[in-house]
Amino acid sequence: TFSLLWNFQKGAGILSGLSLAIGIAIIRSLKLSGIKNVALKWPNDIMYQYKKIAGILIELRGDSLGPTLAIIGIGINLKLSDSIKKNIDQESTDLFSISGKNLDRNKLMAELLSELTIILKEFTQHGFKPFKDEWIQYHALQNKQVTLYLPDSSIQEGVVQGVTDNGSLILETSNGMHYFNGGNIKLRR
């Protein structure tokens, strides 16, 4: 677990999709460490076989017109004990269980910081749009039936049809296409 502070000269409104772009940096660094078949779950989880291995939390501070500070928190499950796994309220796994070995934390951190720097520089200039296609390629729930739990406690069901240029989830429901900026999606089984 670590946090990174990044300064954006523009306001918080342009930071939509930031957690999705950060997810791509994590996927890229895990691939460099030999971890294959990892996927993203909108808006801020990294998965392996529908089990969570990492997550992203972002806190923003600043003016609506800028500048804005983003505190980017990333947690990656390296090796979880059985007692810790029992206390997690969702299916999860760790890099040790996936790879069968202890990964070099320093090397993983160096690769992740390198990828984050690349992603954040591009995001600062162009927002989420340049990452959209790559993000959709990694999305574990793309074209899947899901239930979306919204912040106001309402629920939407439908099929994930990707994300917009700003990272909003596109959900095809029985009432047509809808766009969502927040919530938690779960695979309908």
N, C-alpha and C positions, 0 to 999 in steps of 0.2 A: 504494500500500500504506500502510495506517495501522492503528493500534491504538487502542482506546477502552476505558477502564476504567469499569465500572459496578458500583455497590455494591448488593447485594441483602441485605435484613435477614434473610431466611430462609435455610435450608440449601440445599446443592447439589441435594438430592433434588427440589426444586420447579423446578429449572432445565431439566428435560427438555423438549426441543423448542425451546430458545433459538436454536440455529443455524437452525432452520426459520423462526422469526419474523424473525430478522435477514435471511434471504433475501428475505422479503417487502419489507422496507425497501429493499433494493437494487433489487428489481424496480420498486417504486414510483418511486424516484429516477431510474432509467434511463428509465422512461416519461416522466417530467417533462422529461428531456433529449432526448426525441424518439426514443429507441431502442425500437422495437416488437418484438413477437414473441420476447421473451426468456422463458425458462422456468427452473424450478428442478429440480434433481436431488437427491433425498434422499441424504445428510442436509445437505450444505453447499456445493453447487455451483450456479452460475448459468450457464445454457447459451443458445446461439443456434444453432438447427439442429443440435442434438446436439454442438456444439463448446463447450468451456468458455471463458467470458469473465471469470469471477470466482469467488472462493472465500472461505470463512469458516473460521477456526480460533478455537476458544474454549478458554481455559485458566482453570480455576477454582481459587481459593485461599480457604480458610476452614474453619470448623467444620462438622460435619455438621448441626448445628442452626442455624447461622447466627452471625454474618453471613457472606456469601460475596462475594468479589470476582470478577467476570468480566472477564478481559482478552479483548476481542473484536478479533480481527485480520481485516481485510478486504483482499483484493487484487483489483484490477480491471485487466484488460488494456486499456490505453488505445491504445497503438500499439506493436506488437511488430515487431522487425526480423526478417528472414528467418533470421539466424543464431540468434536466440533461439528462434524457432518450431521449428527443427530439433532443439533440445535438450530440448524438452518431450515427455514420454513419453505424451501423449494428444492427441487432436484438440483444437485450441484456435483461437480467433480473438480479435480485438480490436475495440474500439469504432470505431476508424478504418475498419477493413475493412467493418464493418456500415453505418456512416453515410456514409462517403466524406469525412469532415471531422474535423479535430481539435476535440474538444469542449473547452469551457472547464473546466479542472480545478477552478478555484475555485468555479464555479457548481455543478458536479457534486458537489463535496464539501459545499457548503452545503446542497444539496437532500438529500443522503444523511444528513448530521447531523440535519437537521430530521426526516426520516422515522424515523431511528433513535431520536430522542428520543420521538416519538409511540409507536412500537412498544415501546420498553423501559419506558415508564411504564405502558402497558396490560399488558404481560407481567408486570411487578412485581406488579400487582394481581390478575391473573386467570390467569397462566400461558399456555400455548399454545392452549388451547381456543378463545378468540375468533378465532384466526387460521386455524383448521383448514380451513374451507371455502375461504377465499381461497388458502391454500397448495395445496390439492388442485387448484384451478382452474389454477394455474400449473405443476403438476408435469408435466414433459416425459415421464415414463415411466408416467403414470397409465393403467391398463388395458392395459399392454404386457407382453409376455413378457420377463422379465429373468433374469439370473443374479446372485445375491447372494453376494459373497465375504465370509465372516464373519471376525472377528478371530482365531478359533481355527484358521484355514486351511480350514475346511469350506466347502462350497458348497451353496446352495439354489437351485432353479429354480422359477419360478412366474409368476403374473400379479399385478401391483401392484393392490391394492384400496384404496389410500388410506393414511391415517395415523390413529392413534388420537388422542384428546384430549391426550395427552402427547407426541405426535410420533413414536411408534414406527411403523415401517413395517408395513403389513398385506400379507402375501404369501399368495396362494392357491396352494398346491402340490398335488401329486397326493395328499397326505395330509391335505388340509384347510387351514384358515386358520391362519397362524402370525404371530407378532408379533416384531419385531426392533428392538433399541435401537442397534445399531451394525453397521457393515459398509459395503461399497461395491457399488453395483448397476451393472450394465452391460446395455444393451439386447441382447437376443438377436436376431441377424440371420440 
